[in-house]
Amino acid sequence: MRSETIAFAAADPAAVVAAVDARGWVNLRPDVDDLPPPPRGWFGNVFSNSGPAVPMATWHPGERLAGIEHGTGSRLGGRAPVPPGWRVVQDHPRRGFVVHVPQAVTEAEVVRWLVELGEALSPVPTGGRWTAEVFSP
């Protein structure tokens, strides 16, 4: 497996979409400078009911699965705008929110949805700057 890191603007994920291989996956993260402080002590880290401080989204086109880990500490349930026809397969505060994406949906639509959701869940302003780590065989 090889990986490639791509910096991109939230409004223009074209370079990421072009680099994605159906046999691989892509991780998307906001490119932020000021991270919120981590929970205090090992007890808070072990028993915390939330994911990472800054959201991390993943798109696996071969499996048609898109997901996001977030630090909001609750299920996304009705808060996440899930497009019609997409099916929620997981909604867990720590393991993340995962949807199955229909075959007819384009790569660009999925990446845009993940970035928009990540922007909404980020506890710090992203300035529209994102980083993609694209994994391919």
N, C-alpha and C positions, 0 to 999 in steps of 0.2 A: 504494500500500500504506500502510495506517495501522497504528500500533502503540499498544498500551495496556499499561501496567505494573500488575501486580496483586501485592500482598503477600498471602501466605496461609500458613496453618499446614499442615505436612506431613500432619497428621491430617484436614484438611478442605479438599480442593482444589475444592470445589463451585463457587466463583466463577470459577476458571480454566476448568473444564469448561464452564460456561455461556457463557463468552466465546469459546471456540474456534469458528472457522468452517472448514468442510470445505475451503474454497478457500485457506486460509492455513495458518499453523503457529504453534507456541508453543515458546519457549525457557524452560527452567526452571533456576534456579540457587539453591543455598543462599545465604541472606542471612547471611554470616559477617563478623566483624570482623577476626579474626586470621588472615591468610593466611600460609602457609609462605613462606620466602624463595625467590626464583627461582634457577635454576641460575646458577653464577658464569660471567661473561664471555660474549662472543658465541659462542665455540666451543661452550659448553654449550647455549646456546639453539638454535643451528643444527643441531647433531648429537644433540640429546637424543632419547631413544627414548620420550618420554612426552608426553601431552597437557597440558591446563591443570592448575594446582595444585588448583583446586576444580572438581568435576564440572559440566558443563553438559549438560543433557538437551534433546532436541528431539522433538516429536511433530508429524507431518504427516499429519493424518487423511485427506486426499484420496488420498494415495499409500499410506496404511496403513503408514507407516514410523515407527519409534520408535528413537531412538539416544541414546548418551551418550558424550561425550568425557571422559576421566579422566586423571589423572596417575599412575597406578600403575606405568606403565612396562612393562606386560606385557599380553598378550592376556587377555581375561576368560574365554574358553573355558568350561571346566566350573565356574568360580567364580560366574558369573552365573546366577541362577535363572530360566531361560527357561521360561515356561508351555507346557504341551502345545499343539501346533498352531502355535505361533509359530516362524518360520523365521529363523535367523541368516543375514544377507546380507553382513555385514562384521564382522571382529574384528581391528582393527589398533591397536597401542599409541598411535599418534599421531592417526590419523583417527577412531578411536572404534569403538564397538560398536553395530551396527545390526541391528534385527530387522524382519521383515515381520509385521504383526499381522492375524489373520483378521478378516473383516468382522463376525462375530458378537460380537466383543469390544467393550465399551462404552468411550467416551472416559474415563470415570471409572476404569475398570480400568487403562487404559494410563497415565494420569497417576499413579495410585497406584504402579504398578510402577516407573515412572521415578523417582519421589521416593524410594521405598524403596531402589532400587539406588544412587541418588545419596547417600543417607544412609550407606549401607554403604561407599561409595568415598571419601567426604570425609575428608581427612586432619585436619580440625579439626571439633570439635563444631558442629552446626548449630543446636542448640536447637529444632529443628523449624520454624525460620523459613525461608521460601522466597520467591523472587520469580519471577513469570512475566512474560515479554514476549510478548504475543499479537499476531500480525501477521494482518491480514485486508484483503481488497480494499475 
